[in-house]
Amino acid sequence: MKHRITAGGAVAALTLASVTALAAPAMAGSSIRSVACQGRTDFYRTFSNSAGTSCYANAGDMSIYTQAVYGLSPGNNNGQIRYIGDDGFAWSSARGHTSQIFYFSGTVTATEIALW
């Protein structure tokens, strides 16, 4: 059985998609930001051979670009980073509520961070 999309069906689908897009918030509550670490361990931290330690606070997601990242520590956050490694793009394991440092095997390039 073949399925055909008629012009009327396409208009209805576009209208439904438009209404759905208007109803869905697009990270309206995202307040993530980069902050000065100042020796604190409660921020989500990334550790890099090229950029040193970078810290992030508050829920949301944002694009970043940090090369030579060798570890991360979630502090009092739940979160993860998207990175480029030997096998392409991947997300780190979601980690939360610890000042322990989790190390990558080698280094990666971090491209996005998500905290919740």
N, C-alpha and C positions, 0 to 999 in steps of 0.2 A: 504494500500500500504506500503510495507516494503522498507526501504532504506538500501542499502549495500554500504560499503566503499571498493573499490577495492585497490589493491596494488598501482596502478598508481595514483588513487585519493589520497591515503594517502601520497605518495611522493610529489604530487602537493601541498597538504595542508601543509606539512612540509616545503616545499620550500617557499611557500607564507608566512608562519609564520616566517621563518628565515629572509626573506627580510623585512617584517614588523618590526620585532624586531630590525634589524639593522638600519632602518630608524627612529625609534622613540627614542627621547632623553630620557635617564633615569635620570631625575633630574640633568641634566648637569649644570643648572644654580643655583642649591641649594647652598645658602651661609649662611644658618642659623647657629648660634653659640650661645653658652652660654657666657654671659658677666658679668662683675662685676656691680652690681646695683648702687652702690655709691649714693644712695638716689634718683636716677632718676625715673621719672614716665612715660617716653616716651618708655621704653622697655616693651615687653610683660613679665608680671611677674606672677609667681605662688607663693602661700603662703602656707607653710606647717608647721605643728606642729613639725615635725622631722627635716626638712632641712632648715627652715627659709624661706627667700625670695630668689627665683631664677629668673634670668633675661635672656631673649633671644632677639636677634636682627637679622634682615635680613630675606629675604624670603626663604622658603624651608621647609623641614620636617626632623625630626631626632628622634631617639629613646631616651627616657629618662626613668628613674625609680625613682620616688619620692613618698614616702609613706606619708600618713596623710595630703594630700592636702585639704585645706578647702576653698580656693578661688583663683581667677585669675583676672588679669587686663590687657587688651590688649595694653594700652599706645597708641602710634601712629601707631599700626599694626592692621591688620585684621588677626584673627587666632582662633585656637581652640586646645584643647588637647584631646587625647584619654585616657580613664581612665578605671579602674576596680572599680566598685561600687557594691552595694548590688545585682544588677540585672545582673552582668557580665560586659562585655566590652561595652563601649559607647563613643561617641564623645560629647564633650561639645557643647553648642550652639556657632555658629560662632559669634564672637564679634569683634568690631573694633572701633578704634579712640576715646578712652575715658580713663581717668585715674580712672574711677569708678571701685571698686572692686566688682566682682560678686561672691557670696558665694554658695557653695554646701550645700545641707542639710546633714550634717555630713561630713565625710572625705572620700577621694578616693585615689587610687594609680594611679598616672599619668604614662603612658607608652610611649606616643608619643606626639610631638608637631608639628603643621603645621602653618606656617605664610605665608601670601601673601600680 
